[in-house]
Amino acid sequence: MAGREPRAIVLVLDSVGVGALPDAALYGDEGTNTLAHTASAVGGVSMPHLGAMGLGNITDILGVEPVENPSACWGKNLEASAGKDTTTGHWEMMGLKLMTAFPTYPDGFPPEVMDEFTRLTGLGWLGNYPASGTVIIQELGDEHVATGKPIIYTSADSVFQIAAHEDVISIDRLYEICTIARKMLVGEHGVGRVIARPFIGPDDSGAYVRTHRRRDYAVEPFEPTVLDRLAEGGVASYGIGKIGEIFAWRGICESPHSENNMHGFDNLLARVRDTSDNGFVFANLVDFDMIWGHRNDYKGYATGLEQVDARMPELLDAMNPGDLFILTADHGCDPTTDSTDHSREYTPLIAYMKGVPSGDSLGIRETFSDIGETVLDFYGMAGRCGEGTSFLSKVRAG
């Protein structure tokens, strides 16, 4: 690792919220706390490494006690944008706030949307209602296999999801269909994401099973983001997981697909260890949201938290002196509630600079954009976006 300048790293634990925002009742999410409730539901979690960095100082977590002298700075982030979805959360981190939420479709998409989809693809469709992805492929999987019509569904989020059996509609064709839908869904129907949801099966139990070859097609950011500003300043940004897709590949030079959290962590380590430059590393671990949160699997969620914590020493060892590490989330998805949707929550904030022995409270940040502004400040570009307040000086001071 010798020879490269310090780099900034942001790791997003997708959906790991830390308590309901003041306006959570407007979203039906009052009382939610993804991290605390998950820990309580399993009788406590073991997260000694992030605990030592201050995780237990952010919210009450059974098994993770607050510490008097954390090794990192800690706090939590308030979402200033309207909404509680992946695109909104990540965009705000990178300095783009949305005052109007992306459109949602609690009654399914209107006839003019579905008629245009049929005209452009020539395939027709099944479904077109809000559903859990794992449930709807069981409900409509047999009909899909028999007819070849893709399964269309949505959720409480602004998504147009297209599910197809890999042996009925090939992966390449599914991606092509999603590209068509993305170009179609603009203006008043400009959903945040079109999502390809391939599946296989049935398995020995008779169930259809989703595969890891999901792909997201996000709307392109409306304004320049921190990633654009970094690129203008000659700093490369490396995504891990679905980061590239969330930003429609703008300002991202690569974003290797993650088959699961641990594969994504492997990719994160490989990039942090790379000595070719000191480019910004922006990683997303999606299993918390996709695999456990939306399925109300609090046991899997808790295990996933412990798995990430167990690998933190590898990441800290891979960092160079002066490297900046920030851990956060993009929204909540409390797996202990009746809902399977995202929840409107604060997100955790852990910020650590290698070589600084201790940290301090960062308080409640007024916007996720403080993260992006801190990254810009780290690379000597403070104020290039202007939507947040940097906390870099406090992290450096410890």
C-alpha positions in Angstrom: 0.0 0.0 0.0 3.0 2.3 0.2 3.2 5.1 -2.3 -0.4 6.2 -2.5 -1.9 9.3 -1.0 -4.7 9.0 1.6 -8.2 8.2 0.3 -11.8 8.5 1.5 -14.0 5.4 1.9 -17.8 5.5 2.5 -19.5 2.2 3.3 -23.3 2.1 3.2 -25.0 -0.7 5.2 -28.2 -0.6 3.1 -31.2 0.0 5.3 -29.5 -0.1 8.7 -31.5 2.8 10.3 -31.1 3.9 13.9 -34.5 5.4 14.8 -37.6 7.1 13.5 -37.1 10.6 12.1 -39.3 13.4 13.5 -41.6 13.2 10.5 -41.8 9.3 10.4 -45.5 9.3 11.2 -46.2 10.9 7.8 -44.7 7.8 6.3 -46.4 5.3 8.6 -43.0 4.6 10.3 -43.4 6.0 13.8 -41.4 4.0 16.4 -39.1 2.2 14.0 -35.5 1.5 14.8 -34.0 -1.1 12.5 -30.7 -1.6 14.3 -32.0 -1.5 17.9 -35.1 -3.6 17.2 -33.1 -6.2 15.3 -30.7 -6.6 18.1 -33.5 -6.9 20.7 -35.4 -9.4 18.6 -32.4 -11.9 18.7 -31.5 -11.2 22.3 -28.5 -9.1 21.5 -25.8 -8.8 18.8 -22.0 -9.1 19.0 -20.4 -6.2 17.3 -17.2 -5.5 19.3 -15.3 -3.7 16.5 -17.9 -1.2 15.5 -18.9 -1.0 19.1 -15.4 0.2 20.0 -15.7 2.8 17.2 -18.8 4.2 18.9 -21.8 2.4 17.3 -23.4 1.8 20.7 -23.2 5.5 21.5 -25.6 6.3 18.6 -28.6 4.4 19.7 -29.4 1.7 22.3 -28.3 -1.7 20.9 -28.7 -4.8 23.0 -25.2 -6.4 23.1 -23.4 -3.2 22.0 -22.7 -1.0 25.0 -21.8 2.7 24.7 -18.1 3.3 25.3 -16.5 6.2 27.1 -13.6 6.8 24.6 -14.6 5.5 21.1 -11.8 5.1 18.6 -13.9 7.0 16.0 -16.3 9.9 15.8 -20.0 9.0 16.0 -23.4 10.5 15.3 -26.4 10.1 13.2 -27.8 11.7 10.0 -31.2 13.3 9.4 -32.6 12.9 5.9 -33.5 16.3 4.5 -35.0 15.0 1.3 -38.6 13.8 0.9 -38.8 10.0 0.7 -37.1 6.9 2.1 -35.7 5.0 -0.8 -32.3 4.0 -2.0 -31.9 6.6 -4.8 -33.0 9.5 -2.6 -30.7 8.5 0.3 -27.6 7.9 -1.8 -28.1 11.1 -3.9 -28.5 13.2 -0.7 -25.2 11.7 0.6 -23.6 13.1 -2.5 -25.1 16.5 -2.3 -28.4 16.3 -4.2 -31.5 16.8 -2.1 -35.0 16.0 -3.4 -37.7 18.2 -2.1 -40.4 16.2 -4.0 -40.4 12.5 -3.6 -40.3 10.2 -6.7 -43.8 9.0 -7.7 -45.1 5.8 -6.1 -48.0 3.6 -7.3 -49.9 2.0 -4.4 -52.6 0.9 -6.9 -50.2 -0.3 -9.6 -49.2 1.6 -12.7 -51.9 3.3 -14.8 -53.2 1.8 -18.1 -51.3 4.3 -20.2 -48.0 3.1 -18.7 -48.7 -0.6 -19.1 -50.1 -0.1 -22.6 -46.9 1.7 -23.7 -44.8 -1.0 -22.1 -46.7 -3.7 -24.1 -46.3 -1.7 -27.3 -42.6 -1.2 -26.8 -41.7 -4.7 -25.7 -44.4 -6.7 -27.5 -44.6 -9.0 -24.5 -47.6 -8.0 -22.4 -47.3 -8.4 -18.6 -48.6 -10.1 -15.5 -49.2 -8.6 -12.1 -48.9 -4.8 -11.9 -49.5 -4.4 -8.2 -47.5 -3.7 -5.0 -45.9 -6.9 -3.7 -43.0 -8.6 -2.1 -40.7 -9.8 -4.8 -40.3 -13.3 -3.3 -44.1 -13.6 -2.9 -45.2 -12.5 -6.4 -42.9 -14.9 -8.2 -44.6 -17.7 -6.3 -48.0 -16.3 -7.2 -47.4 -15.7 -10.9 -44.3 -17.8 -11.6 -46.2 -20.7 -13.2 -48.2 -18.4 -15.4 -45.1 -16.5 -16.4 -43.4 -19.7 -17.5 -46.5 -20.8 -19.4 -47.0 -17.4 -21.2 -43.6 -15.8 -21.3 -45.1 -12.5 -20.0 -42.8 -10.6 -17.6 -44.1 -10.0 -14.0 -44.4 -6.3 -13.2 -44.7 -5.1 -9.6 -43.9 -2.2 -7.4 -43.7 -1.4 -3.7 -44.0 1.6 -1.3 -40.8 2.8 -3.0 -40.6 4.4 -6.4 -39.8 1.3 -8.4 -40.9 -0.4 -11.6 -39.7 -4.0 -11.0 -39.6 -6.6 -13.8 -39.3 -10.3 -12.8 -38.5 -13.0 -15.3 -37.4 -16.6 -15.1 -33.8 -16.9 -16.6 -34.9 -19.8 -18.8 -37.9 -18.0 -20.1 -36.5 -14.5 -20.7 -32.7 -14.5 -21.0 -30.7 -12.2 -18.7 -29.6 -10.1 -21.7 -33.2 -9.8 -22.9 -34.4 -8.9 -19.4 -31.8 -6.1 -19.2 -32.9 -4.9 -22.6 -36.5 -4.8 -21.4 -35.5 -2.8 -18.4 -33.6 -0.4 -20.5 -36.7 0.1 -22.6 -38.8 0.7 -19.5 -36.3 3.2 -18.1 -36.4 5.3 -21.3 -40.2 5.1 -21.1 -40.7 6.1 -17.5 -39.9 9.9 -17.6 -41.8 13.0 -16.7 -44.7 12.4 -14.3 -44.0 8.7 -14.3 -40.2 9.1 -13.8 -39.8 6.5 -11.1 -36.6 6.4 -9.1 -35.5 3.0 -10.4 -36.4 0.2 -12.8 -35.2 -3.1 -11.4 -34.4 -6.3 -13.2 -35.4 -9.3 -10.9 -34.3 -12.6 -12.5 -35.3 -15.9 -10.9 -34.9 -19.6 -11.4 -36.7 -22.8 -10.2 -38.8 -24.3 -9.0 -36.4 -25.9 -6.5 -37.0 -29.1 -4.6 -39.5 -27.5 -2.4 -41.5 -26.2 -5.4 -40.5 -22.6 -4.9 -39.0 -20.1 -7.4 -35.8 -18.4 -6.2 -34.4 -15.0 -7.1 -30.8 -14.9 -8.4 -28.0 -12.5 -7.7 -28.1 -11.0 -11.2 -30.5 -8.2 -10.2 -29.7 -4.9 -11.9 -30.9 -1.4 -11.1 -31.7 1.3 -13.7 -31.8 4.6 -11.9 -32.9 8.0 -13.2 -29.9 10.1 -13.9 -29.2 12.8 -11.2 -30.9 16.1 -12.0 -27.9 18.2 -10.9 -24.2 17.7 -10.4 -23.3 15.5 -7.4 -20.1 15.2 -5.3 -19.1 12.4 -7.8 -19.2 14.9 -10.6 -17.2 17.5 -8.7 -14.6 14.9 -7.8 -14.3 13.9 -11.4 -13.9 17.6 -12.4 -11.1 17.8 -9.9 -9.3 14.8 -11.2 -10.3 12.3 -8.5 -11.7 9.0 -9.6 -14.7 7.5 -7.8 -14.9 3.7 -7.4 -18.2 2.1 -6.7 -18.8 -1.3 -5.0 -22.1 -3.0 -5.6 -25.0 -1.1 -7.0 -23.5 2.4 -6.5 -22.8 2.8 -10.3 -26.4 1.9 -11.1 -27.8 4.3 -8.5 -26.0 7.2 -10.1 -26.7 6.0 -13.7 -22.9 5.6 -13.9 -22.3 9.3 -13.8 -19.0 10.1 -12.1 -18.3 6.4 -11.3 -15.5 4.7 -13.2 -16.3 1.1 -12.0 -18.8 -0.6 -9.7 -18.3 -4.4 -9.6 -21.4 -6.4 -8.9 -21.7 -7.9 -5.4 -23.2 -11.4 -5.2 -23.7 -11.0 -1.5 -22.5 -8.8 1.4 -19.3 -10.8 1.9 -18.4 -10.7 -1.8 -19.0 -7.0 -1.7 -16.7 -6.7 1.3 -14.0 -8.6 -0.6 -14.4 -6.1 -3.5 -14.1 -3.2 -1.0 -10.9 -4.6 0.5 -9.4 -5.1 -3.0 -10.1 -1.5 -4.0 -8.8 -0.1 -0.7 -5.6 -2.1 -1.0 -5.0 -0.9 -4.6 -2.1 1.4 -4.8 -2.7 2.9 -8.3 -4.3 6.0 -7.0 -6.1 7.5 -4.0 -9.6 7.7 -5.6 -12.8 7.8 -3.5 -14.3 4.4 -2.7 -18.1 4.3 -2.3 -19.5 0.9 -1.3 -23.0 -0.5 -0.7 -23.8 -3.8 1.0 -27.3 -4.5 -0.1 -28.2 -7.8 1.6 -29.5 -6.0 4.8 -32.2 -4.5 2.6 -32.8 -6.9 -0.2 -32.4 -10.3 1.6 -33.4 -9.6 5.2 -35.2 -6.3 5.6 -37.8 -6.7 3.0 -38.5 -10.2 4.1 -38.7 -9.4 7.8 -35.9 -11.8 8.5 -34.5 -10.2 11.7 -32.4 -13.3 12.5 -30.6 -13.1 9.1 -30.3 -9.3 9.6 -28.6 -9.8 12.9 -26.2 -12.4 11.6 -25.4 -10.1 8.7 -24.5 -7.3 11.1 -22.2 -9.5 13.0 -20.5 -10.8 9.8 -19.7 -7.2 8.7 -18.4 -6.3 12.2 -16.2 -9.4 12.2 -14.5 -8.2 9.0 -13.9 -4.6 10.1 -10.3 -5.4 11.3 -9.5 -6.4 7.7 -10.7 -3.1 6.4 -8.9 -1.0 9.1 -5.7 -3.0 8.5 -6.0 -2.4 4.7 -6.2 1.4 5.2 -3.2 3.7 5.0 -2.4 6.3 7.6 -4.5 9.3 6.8 -7.3 7.4 5.1 -10.8 8.5 6.0 -13.5 5.9 6.6 -17.2 6.7 7.0 -19.9 4.2 7.8 -23.6 5.0 7.3 -26.9 3.9 5.7 -29.4 5.2 3.2 -32.7 4.6 5.1 -34.2 2.0 7.4 -36.1 -1.2 6.8 -37.1 -2.5 10.3 -37.5 -6.2 10.0 -39.4 -6.5 13.2 -42.5 -4.5 12.0 -45.5 -5.8 10.1 -44.4 -3.8 7.1 -41.9 -5.1 4.6 -41.1 -1.6 3.2 -38.4 0.9 3.9 -38.7 3.0 7.0 -38.1 6.7 7.5 -35.2 6.7 9.9 -32.0 8.4 11.0 -28.9 6.7 9.7 -25.8 5.9 11.7 -22.6 7.9 11.3 -19.1 6.5 12.2 -16.1 8.5 10.9 -12.5 7.4 11.5 -9.2 8.6 10.2 -6.4 6.1 10.5 -3.8 7.4 12.8 -6.2 9.4 14.9 -6.5 7.4 18.2 -9.9 8.6 19.4 -13.1 10.3 18.4 -15.8 12.6 19.5 -19.6 13.1 19.0 -20.7 14.5 15.7 -24.2 15.0 17.0 -27.2 14.9 14.7 -26.3 16.0 11.2 -29.0 18.1 9.5 -28.6 16.3 6.1 -27.0 13.2 4.6 -25.1 15.7 2.4 -22.7 16.4 5.3 -21.0 13.1 4.2 -20.4 14.2 0.7 -19.2 17.6 1.8 -16.7 15.9 4.1 -15.4 13.8 1.2 -15.0 16.9 -0.9 -13.2 18.6 1.9 -10.9 15.6 2.3 -9.8 16.0 -1.3 -9.3 19.7 -1.0 -12.6 20.7 -2.8 -14.6 22.1 0.1 -17.7 24.0 -1.1 -17.8 22.5 -4.6 -21.4 21.3 -3.9 -22.4 23.4 -1.0 -25.3 21.3 0.2 -23.7 20.1 3.4 -21.4 20.9 6.3 -18.0 19.1 6.5 -17.1 17.4 9.8 -13.6 16.6 8.6 -11.8 18.9 11.1 -13.5 17.2 14.0 -12.5 13.7 12.7 -8.9 14.9 12.3 -8.9 16.3 15.8 -10.3 13.2 17.3 
